[in-house]
Amino acid sequence: MSGTNQNERRTTRSWFSRPWASRPWTGGSWHAVAWLVVAACCLPLAGCTTWKKMTTSEKTLAEERRYGATADQRIDQLAADAKKAKAGSHADQVEFTQSLVKAMLDEHDPRVRCVILETAAEFETAAATAICKGALEDPDERVRMAACTAWRKRGGAEAVELLAVRYRADPEIDVRLRALRELGDLGDREAVPVLAKALEDSDPAVQYRAVGALKKVSGRDLGDDVNKWREWAADPDGSTAEWTIAEGFRQLF
């Protein structure tokens, strides 16, 4: 018996000391490994199956709860709310534009702020006007440019004044050029002094934009000669007949 036990111990030590690749595989060993493989495969698949059962809307809601609505989702919601407000009463529009003020202050994405601004510009309420004015001072130049366009759409003497200030005060050349262009598109002769001053700017791009704006405001085309436009701007009313006749001859020939 003792000899038999010693032989068994030697066999056991020899089996455990062998590398796994060289050990003899018994039926029980194969069954154990098979169950481990099945368990390892089934666990992630169970999770995937659960996720696949979720609908697209459920996934969207789950993502919103975790990360918040995306910029595109906020824009879509804004469009839907604006449509509803336009179809409602004036009180509904006042309430909606007041909510836009908070949305504008809380929004971190300049692209979404531009959409909020453009939406507000379509309403005639005190809150909408406040948004359009405040956007002219937005830290992002894209929003300030959008504000220039918004004021051109709103029009009036206040638009001329605010666009003139933006042209003179903005640190970014693109915003200044946008303000000049929108002044021209307003077609308001009250903008002539501002545009005439822009002709004296040292930047050729500003001079060129001022000339283009003066063409729209005056209804005349004196070419791109800055000096001719300076002469016209010095006395736009006194030279009306002279310029009208000159333009008539140019059209004939």
C-alpha positions in Angstrom: 0.0 0.0 0.0 2.8 2.4 0.9 4.4 1.7 -2.4 1.2 2.3 -4.2 0.6 5.6 -2.4 4.1 6.8 -3.2 3.6 6.0 -6.9 0.3 8.0 -6.8 2.0 11.0 -5.2 4.8 10.9 -7.7 2.3 10.8 -10.6 0.3 13.7 -9.1 3.4 15.9 -8.7 4.6 15.0 -12.2 1.1 15.9 -13.7 0.9 19.4 -11.9 4.6 20.2 -12.7 4.0 19.7 -16.4 3.2 22.7 -18.7 -0.5 23.0 -19.5 0.1 22.2 -23.1 1.7 18.8 -22.3 -0.8 17.6 -19.6 -3.3 14.9 -20.5 -6.8 16.3 -20.8 -9.5 14.3 -19.2 -13.2 14.4 -20.0 -13.9 16.4 -16.8 -11.3 19.0 -17.8 -12.8 19.5 -21.2 -16.2 20.0 -19.7 -14.9 22.6 -17.2 -13.2 24.6 -20.0 -16.2 24.3 -22.2 -18.4 25.9 -19.5 -15.9 28.7 -19.0 -15.9 29.5 -22.7 -19.6 29.5 -22.9 -19.9 31.8 -19.8 -17.3 34.2 -21.2 -19.1 34.5 -24.5 -22.6 34.7 -23.1 -22.0 37.6 -20.7 -21.2 40.3 -23.2 -23.8 38.9 -25.7 -26.5 39.3 -23.0 -25.6 42.9 -22.6 -25.5 43.5 -26.4 -28.9 41.8 -26.8 -30.4 44.1 -24.2 -29.0 47.2 -25.9 -30.2 46.1 -29.3 -33.7 45.8 -28.0 -33.7 49.6 -27.2 -35.4 51.7 -29.8 -33.7 54.8 -31.3 -35.7 57.2 -29.3 -34.9 55.3 -26.1 -31.2 55.5 -26.9 -31.5 59.2 -27.6 -33.3 59.7 -24.2 -30.6 57.7 -22.5 -27.9 59.8 -24.0 -29.7 63.1 -23.2 -30.0 62.0 -19.5 -26.3 61.2 -19.4 -24.8 64.0 -21.6 -27.6 66.5 -22.2 -29.1 67.4 -25.5 -26.8 67.9 -28.4 -26.5 71.2 -30.3 -28.6 69.9 -33.2 -31.2 68.6 -30.8 -31.4 72.0 -29.0 -31.7 73.7 -32.4 -34.5 71.4 -33.5 -36.3 72.0 -30.2 -35.9 75.7 -30.6 -37.5 75.6 -34.1 -40.4 73.6 -32.8 -41.0 76.0 -29.9 -40.7 79.1 -32.2 -43.3 77.7 -34.6 -45.7 77.1 -31.7 -45.1 80.6 -30.3 -45.7 82.3 -33.7 -49.1 80.5 -33.9 -50.0 81.6 -30.4 -51.0 84.9 -28.9 -48.9 87.9 -28.2 -48.6 86.8 -24.6 -47.3 83.5 -25.8 -44.7 85.2 -27.9 -43.6 87.4 -24.9 -43.2 84.3 -22.7 -41.3 82.5 -25.5 -38.8 85.4 -26.1 -38.3 85.8 -22.4 -37.2 82.1 -22.3 -34.9 82.9 -25.2 -33.0 85.4 -23.0 -32.2 82.8 -20.5 -31.3 80.3 -23.2 -28.9 82.9 -24.8 -27.2 83.5 -21.5 -26.8 79.8 -20.7 -25.8 78.5 -24.1 -22.1 77.8 -24.5 -22.2 76.9 -28.2 -21.8 80.0 -30.5 -23.7 78.1 -33.3 -26.7 77.6 -31.2 -26.5 81.2 -29.9 -26.7 82.4 -33.6 -29.8 80.4 -34.0 -31.4 81.8 -30.8 -30.6 85.3 -32.1 -32.0 84.6 -35.5 -35.2 83.2 -33.9 -35.5 86.2 -31.6 -35.1 88.7 -34.5 -38.4 87.4 -35.9 -40.4 88.6 -32.9 -41.4 92.1 -31.9 -41.1 92.0 -28.2 -38.9 93.8 -25.7 -37.0 90.6 -24.9 -36.4 89.9 -28.6 -34.9 93.4 -29.0 -32.7 92.9 -25.9 -31.3 89.7 -27.4 -30.5 91.4 -30.7 -28.8 94.3 -28.9 -26.9 92.0 -26.5 -25.7 89.8 -29.4 -23.8 92.7 -30.8 -21.5 92.4 -27.8 -21.2 88.6 -27.8 -17.7 87.3 -27.2 -17.8 85.3 -30.4 -17.4 87.2 -33.7 -19.8 84.8 -35.5 -22.6 85.8 -33.2 -21.8 89.5 -33.6 -21.9 89.1 -37.4 -25.2 87.4 -37.1 -26.4 90.2 -35.0 -25.5 92.7 -37.7 -27.6 90.7 -40.2 -30.5 90.6 -37.7 -30.5 94.4 -37.3 -30.5 94.8 -41.1 -33.7 92.7 -41.2 -35.3 94.7 -38.4 -34.4 98.0 -40.0 -35.2 101.5 -38.9 -33.2 104.3 -37.4 -32.0 102.2 -34.5 -30.5 99.7 -36.9 -28.4 102.4 -38.6 -27.2 103.6 -35.3 -26.3 100.2 -33.9 -24.6 99.0 -37.1 -22.6 102.3 -37.2 -21.4 101.7 -33.7 -20.4 98.1 -34.5 -18.4 99.2 -37.5 -16.5 101.8 -35.5 -16.0 99.7 -32.3 -15.5 96.1 -33.2 -12.0 94.7 -32.9 -12.5 92.1 -35.7 -12.3 93.3 -39.3 -14.8 90.6 -40.5 -17.5 92.1 -38.1 -16.7 95.6 -39.2 -17.1 94.6 -42.9 -20.3 92.8 -42.2 -21.7 96.0 -40.4 -20.8 98.1 -43.5 -22.4 95.6 -45.9 -25.6 95.5 -43.8 -25.7 99.3 -43.7 -25.7 99.3 -47.5 -28.4 96.7 -47.7 -30.6 98.8 -45.4 -30.7 101.4 -48.2 -31.1 104.2 -45.6 -29.5 107.5 -46.6 -29.0 108.2 -42.9 -26.0 105.8 -43.2 -24.2 108.0 -45.8 -22.1 109.9 -43.2 -20.9 106.6 -41.7 -20.1 105.1 -45.1 -18.3 108.3 -46.2 -16.1 108.1 -43.1 -15.3 104.5 -43.9 -13.9 105.7 -47.3 -11.1 107.4 -45.3 -10.1 104.1 -43.6 -6.5 103.0 -44.3 -7.7 99.4 -45.0 -8.5 98.9 -48.7 -11.0 96.2 -47.8 -13.0 98.7 -45.7 -12.9 101.3 -48.5 -14.1 98.7 -51.1 -17.0 97.6 -48.8 -17.9 101.2 -48.2 -18.1 101.9 -51.9 -20.3 98.9 -52.4 -22.6 100.1 -49.6 -22.8 103.6 -51.0 -23.8 102.2 -54.4 -26.8 100.5 -52.7 -27.7 103.5 -50.6 -27.5 106.1 -53.4 -28.9 103.9 -56.2 -25.9 105.1 -58.3 -22.8 103.5 -59.8 -19.9 105.8 -59.9 -17.5 102.9 -60.3 -14.9 101.9 -57.7 -13.0 105.2 -57.6 -12.9 106.1 -53.9 -12.3 109.8 -54.7 -15.5 110.1 -56.8 -17.5 108.6 -54.0 -15.9 111.0 -51.6 -17.0 113.9 -53.8 -20.5 112.6 -54.0 -20.7 111.9 -50.2 -19.6 115.5 -49.5 -22.8 116.8 -51.2 -25.2 113.9 -52.0 -28.3 116.1 -52.4 -26.8 119.0 -54.3 -25.4 116.8 -57.1 -28.5 114.7 -57.7 -29.3 116.2 -61.1 -25.7 116.1 -62.3 -25.2 112.4 -61.4 -28.6 111.5 -62.9 -27.7 113.0 -66.2 -24.3 111.4 -66.3 -25.8 108.0 -65.5 -28.3 108.5 -68.3 -25.6 109.0 -70.9 -23.7 106.0 -69.6 -26.7 103.8 -70.1 -27.2 105.1 -73.7 -23.6 104.4 -74.7 
